[in-house]
Amino acid sequence: MNTNEAINLIEMISNSYHQIAFTKEKSRIWIEILVKGDYELSKQKLEYHIINSKYAPVINDFLVIKKNNNFEKLEEIQSADYEVIRREENDPVLKEKRDAAKRRLIEKMTRMKEKIEGDAIE
């Protein structure tokens, strides 16, 4: 949700519940929190609250924050990585760069292993 949408929700509350007053500071705090939520879902929940409750809502009564689906993000990252690998495997120049980087990494890991084993003996 953007700032204007957050302000719209605050105005809905203010116009529906006259006993609640929004100072500049209170509005700023509410906006800072509300922008983290989903506007349409939060608005629907707020409308339900206004229809069904004579008490002014607190943020927790209506704010809906969509949770990130990390599995979908992981699949997107993997798909992009596979595409990079496919391009590198099909392009001789990129393949050579990849193979050289792989060799350097293996050499570094071998040196680190030897150092660790040498330190363990002492």
Secondary structure, DSSP 8 states (H G I E B T S, - for coil): --HHHHHHHHHHHHHH-TT----HHHHHHHHHHHTTS-HHHHHHHHHHHHHH-SS---HHHH-------HHHHHHHHHHHHHHHHHHHHH-HHHHHHHHHHHHHHHHHHHHHHHHHHHHHH-
